[in-house]
């Protein structure tokens, strides 16, 4: 590990902003969205994209260094501290509507960036602790089904019409929020049933993770209403919705309009680095634990975040993730910016499918 690897500590900038907002809502309740979707995009306009890859020696030294895993696991207590702190603040402190909305948005961003995003990384690990930490990080956003569907559904079907998390050409992000979230949940149940049948397990089984996930979600909601007033419980649920909508917005920009061709046999060609939008904007890379090097993540799903590579053949987003999400919220502008960047053969394939 090198001193420069401490850059990943910057990923805690968003939680720090949220804590400041909770401590002083009159001044900083909107600090988190301002930093995430205001200051970071502006800074990325004036900072270079870094396309260098690690040497093989550096990759070897970083591959199993505990520092990179500690950074991920530390998000679990941080996220739950911020969630609990914010809920007690909403319950017992007099806030006006503007401050209240600011805190809900801020904590929702934390649940998406340091909750779901970190759970995505940990969910690819094969040890039980990482899997448990991933599930707990997904719980406040009501997305405990994500790891199952993402690992066994999305990674297998990415950039195909069968994948709920691949946005179609000319599909708006608002439409995608509904189609992706609903279809992913259904896909997770379908995958779970297939896994149970393959191993001759019954539905009422400890091996039914979807049943366990659903039970945990209902228990979490019940606990909110037991510990807090119904108003605070509803606000907590709103935070979770913001968290998973942030995830779906990221899903939207990661694969928009990109499609894999089929072989003559009817099976799709393998996933390659050309089937995900990539971004090398430094701040976005650090804040999201290299999620923006998404092309390599799908090309080599077993790679840990600190080892991901840049490929010159990968399609590149013109801006970083925060800026891209903002642009996606204005569909005509997004289509005008992105449609010409989609490879011609993929646009032609999308047109055929739409017809």
TANORNOR-V908566 format. One record per run of one state. SS is the DSSP state (2 for helix, 1 for strand, 0 for the rest). FROM is the first residue (numbers start at 1). TO is the last residue. Records with the same first field share a line. If there is no record, write none. Layout:
BEGIN
SS = FROM-TO ; FROM-TO
END
This chain:
BEGIN
0 = 1-2 ; 24-24 ; 29-30 ; 46-48 ; 50-55 ; 64-65 ; 93-96 ; 123-127 ; 140-145 ; 158-172 ; 199-208 ; 228-229 ; 256-261 ; 263-267 ; 269-272 ; 276-277 ; 279-280 ; 288-293 ; 300-304 ; 308-315 ; 317-320 ; 329-330 ; 342-343 ; 355-355
2 = 3-23 ; 25-28 ; 31-45 ; 56-63 ; 66-92 ; 97-122 ; 128-139 ; 146-157 ; 173-198 ; 209-227 ; 230-255 ; 273-275 ; 282-287 ; 294-299 ; 305-307 ; 321-328 ; 331-341 ; 344-354
1 = 49-49 ; 262-262 ; 268-268 ; 278-278 ; 281-281 ; 316-316
END
